Amino acid sequence: MAKGRNDMELRPNPRTGRYRLISANWKMNLNHLEAIQAVQKLSFLLRPADYSYVEISIHPPFTDLRPLQLLIDSDQMRFRLGAQNCHFEPSGAFTGEISAPMLAKLNVSHVIIGHSERRQYFCETDEIVRAKVEAVFRSQMTPIVCVGETLQEREQGSTEARLRSQVEAALSFLAPELAERCVVAYEPIWAIGTGVSAKPSDAQAGASIIRNVFDSFWGNEVARKVRIQYGGSVNPTNAAEFMELDDIDGLLVGTAALDPDSFARIIQA
């Protein structure tokens, strides 16, 4: 049975048996002083009951991790501390990089891997994503593996092939007991930061494809346990629609997570 901070019982979704996870991806925003203020305000806005229905992970820039770790621990906040990326090697001559063991020492629990911005702007390949997933598991953390199709791929009718290839490349090497612990974030690239979110039917279709890949590799038992988030222009208005879908277990929120009021309303939806 999952527990949050202060041993508060986290309730699974009664329809699926899976625990919901809503994650804030702050990207390259908020310095450590702003981060402290944002988390304090978010904690003030949320009700005790909110933590019973959903896990909440906050993924700030690397420079904010230590201050937020101290804040969350000292104030016994019920947030998971997350990271936005890591290197696949545990140490070495990789100037500017951060390793998974370093994150684990800061009580980081979830690490976003393979976000479309990392793939596009930093040339991360499927092989690099796979290596990072392995590194995260070696350090006893949970990867949030991002997959999604471009607008061109969508228009060409290759969404299923693209999602399948990304999931297979990143995760097919995993043993079943690790595969079921993964979180996969379905982020259609055409909906990230554009203000145009996918329709609920699009999100459900993408999540269903991802779950079917797990079924084909590890069987129905693992497929039923893996958690799938939706990400892409999520806001307080549309959050509830996505959370009601059969194969969506949470949200990966970008811009709307920078404002504590907005993010609190998403969680409470």
C-alpha positions in Angstrom: 0.0 0.0 0.0 1.4 3.3 -1.0 2.1 5.9 1.6 2.7 9.6 1.3 4.6 11.8 3.8 3.3 11.6 7.4 2.2 8.0 6.5 -1.0 9.4 4.9 -2.6 6.6 2.9 -2.7 7.1 -0.8 -5.8 5.8 -2.4 -5.6 4.1 -5.8 -8.0 4.9 -8.6 -11.0 2.6 -7.8 -11.5 2.0 -11.6 -7.9 0.9 -12.3 -6.2 0.1 -9.0 -3.3 2.4 -10.0 -2.1 5.3 -8.0 -2.4 8.7 -9.7 0.7 10.9 -10.2 0.7 14.6 -11.2 4.2 16.0 -11.9 5.3 19.6 -12.2 8.0 20.1 -14.9 9.3 23.6 -14.2 11.9 23.4 -17.0 14.4 26.3 -16.9 12.3 28.5 -14.7 12.4 29.8 -11.0 15.6 30.4 -9.1 16.0 28.8 -5.7 14.3 31.7 -3.8 11.3 31.7 -6.2 11.2 27.9 -5.9 10.9 28.0 -2.2 8.1 30.5 -2.3 6.2 28.5 -5.0 6.4 25.3 -3.0 5.4 27.0 0.2 2.4 28.6 -1.5 1.4 25.3 -3.1 1.5 23.5 0.2 -0.7 26.2 1.7 -3.3 25.9 -1.1 -3.7 22.1 -1.0 -6.1 20.4 1.4 -5.1 17.3 3.4 -7.6 15.2 1.3 -5.8 16.2 -1.9 -2.8 14.0 -0.9 -5.0 11.0 -0.5 -6.0 10.9 -4.2 -2.8 11.8 -6.0 1.0 11.6 -5.7 2.6 15.0 -6.5 6.2 15.3 -7.8 7.9 18.6 -8.3 10.8 18.7 -10.9 12.7 22.0 -10.5 16.0 23.0 -12.1 19.1 21.4 -10.6 20.0 24.5 -8.7 16.7 24.3 -6.7 17.0 20.7 -5.6 18.9 21.1 -2.4 16.9 24.1 -1.1 13.6 22.2 -1.9 14.9 19.0 -0.3 15.6 20.9 2.9 12.2 22.6 2.8 10.2 19.5 2.0 11.9 17.5 4.7 11.9 20.2 7.5 8.2 21.1 6.9 7.2 17.5 6.3 5.5 18.4 3.1 3.8 15.6 1.1 5.6 16.3 -2.1 8.0 14.0 -4.1 11.1 15.7 -5.2 11.9 15.1 -8.9 14.6 16.0 -11.4 14.3 16.9 -15.1 17.2 14.9 -16.4 20.4 13.0 -15.5 23.5 11.6 -17.2 23.7 7.9 -17.8 27.2 7.5 -16.2 27.6 7.5 -12.4 30.6 9.9 -12.6 33.3 11.0 -14.9 34.6 13.8 -17.1 31.3 15.1 -18.3 31.4 18.8 -17.6 28.1 20.3 -16.7 26.3 17.0 -16.2 24.5 15.6 -13.1 24.5 11.8 -12.4 21.7 9.7 -11.0 23.6 8.8 -7.8 23.9 12.6 -7.1 20.2 13.0 -7.4 19.5 10.0 -5.2 21.5 11.6 -2.4 19.1 14.5 -2.5 16.1 12.2 -2.0 15.0 12.6 -5.6 12.4 10.0 -6.3 11.4 10.6 -9.9 13.5 11.6 -12.9 12.1 12.8 -16.3 13.9 11.0 -19.1 13.7 11.6 -22.9 11.5 14.7 -22.9 10.9 15.9 -26.4 12.9 19.1 -25.7 15.9 17.0 -24.7 15.5 14.9 -27.8 15.2 17.9 -30.1 17.6 20.5 -28.6 20.2 18.2 -27.1 20.1 15.4 -29.7 19.2 12.7 -27.3 18.7 9.4 -29.1 16.6 6.4 -28.2 19.9 4.7 -27.1 20.7 7.6 -24.7 17.2 7.5 -23.3 17.6 3.8 -22.7 20.9 4.3 -20.9 19.4 7.0 -18.7 16.5 4.8 -17.7 18.9 2.1 -16.7 20.9 4.6 -14.6 17.8 5.9 -12.8 16.8 2.4 -11.8 20.4 1.6 -10.7 20.0 4.5 -8.2 16.6 3.2 -6.9 14.6 6.0 -8.5 11.6 6.0 -10.8 12.0 7.2 -14.5 9.2 9.2 -16.1 9.9 8.3 -19.7 8.5 10.7 -22.3 7.2 9.6 -25.7 5.2 11.4 -28.3 4.8 12.0 -32.0 5.3 15.1 -34.1 2.6 16.8 -36.0 4.0 15.5 -39.3 4.0 11.9 -37.9 0.5 12.4 -36.7 -0.7 13.6 -40.1 1.0 10.7 -41.8 -0.8 8.2 -39.6 2.4 6.9 -38.0 1.5 7.8 -34.4 1.2 4.2 -33.3 4.5 3.2 -35.0 6.4 6.1 -33.4 5.1 5.5 -29.9 5.7 1.8 -30.1 9.3 2.3 -31.3 10.1 4.8 -28.5 8.7 2.6 -25.8 10.5 -0.5 -27.1 13.8 1.3 -27.5 13.7 2.8 -24.0 12.3 0.0 -22.0 12.3 -3.4 -23.7 15.4 -4.5 -21.8 13.8 -4.3 -18.4 12.8 -7.2 -16.3 9.0 -7.3 -15.5 9.4 -6.1 -11.9 11.1 -3.0 -13.2 8.9 -2.5 -16.2 5.8 -2.2 -14.0 7.4 0.5 -11.9 8.0 2.8 -14.9 6.0 5.9 -15.5 5.4 6.7 -19.2 4.4 10.3 -20.1 2.5 10.5 -23.4 3.4 14.0 -24.7 2.2 14.6 -28.3 4.9 17.0 -29.4 2.4 19.1 -31.4 0.7 19.9 -28.1 3.7 20.9 -25.9 3.8 24.6 -25.1 1.5 25.4 -28.0 -1.7 26.1 -26.1 -3.3 23.4 -28.2 -3.9 20.3 -26.0 -4.8 16.9 -27.4 -8.5 15.9 -27.3 -9.3 13.4 -24.6 -9.8 10.8 -27.3 -6.3 11.5 -28.7 -4.8 11.1 -25.2 -6.7 7.9 -24.6 -5.6 6.5 -27.9 -2.0 7.3 -27.3 -2.0 5.8 -23.8 -3.8 2.7 -25.0 -1.0 2.2 -27.6 1.6 2.5 -24.9 -0.2 0.1 -22.6 -0.5 -2.4 -25.4 3.3 -2.3 -25.9 3.7 -3.3 -22.3 1.2 -6.1 -22.8 3.1 -7.4 -25.8 6.5 -7.4 -24.0 5.6 -8.3 -20.4 2.0 -9.5 -20.4 -1.3 -8.2 -19.1 -0.3 -8.1 -15.4 2.5 -5.7 -16.0 0.5 -3.6 -18.5 -2.3 -3.2 -16.0 0.2 -1.8 -13.4 2.3 0.6 -15.4 1.3 4.3 -14.9 0.8 6.5 -17.9 0.6 10.3 -17.7 -0.6 12.8 -20.3 1.4 16.0 -20.9 0.8 18.8 -23.4 -0.8 22.2 -22.6 -2.5 20.8 -19.5 -4.4 23.5 -17.5 -7.0 23.7 -14.7 -9.9 23.7 -17.3 -9.0 20.4 -19.1 -7.2 18.5 -16.4 -10.2 16.6 -15.1 -11.1 15.4 -18.6 -7.7 13.7 -19.0 -7.8 12.2 -15.5 -11.1 10.5 -16.2 -9.7 8.5 -19.0 -9.3 4.7 -18.5 -5.6 4.6 -19.4 -4.4 8.0 -18.0 -3.1 7.8 -14.5 -1.7 11.3 -14.1 -0.4 14.5 -15.7 3.0 16.0 -16.6 2.4 19.7 -16.3 4.7 22.4 -17.8 3.7 26.1 -17.9 0.7 25.8 -15.7 2.8 24.2 -12.9 4.8 27.4 -12.5 1.9 29.2 -10.9 1.0 27.5 -7.5 -2.7 28.6 -7.8 -3.0 27.0 -11.3 -1.2 23.9 -10.3 -3.3 23.5 -7.1 -6.4 23.7 -9.2 -5.1 21.0 -11.5 -4.4 18.7 -8.6 -7.8 19.3 -7.1 -9.5 18.6 -10.4 
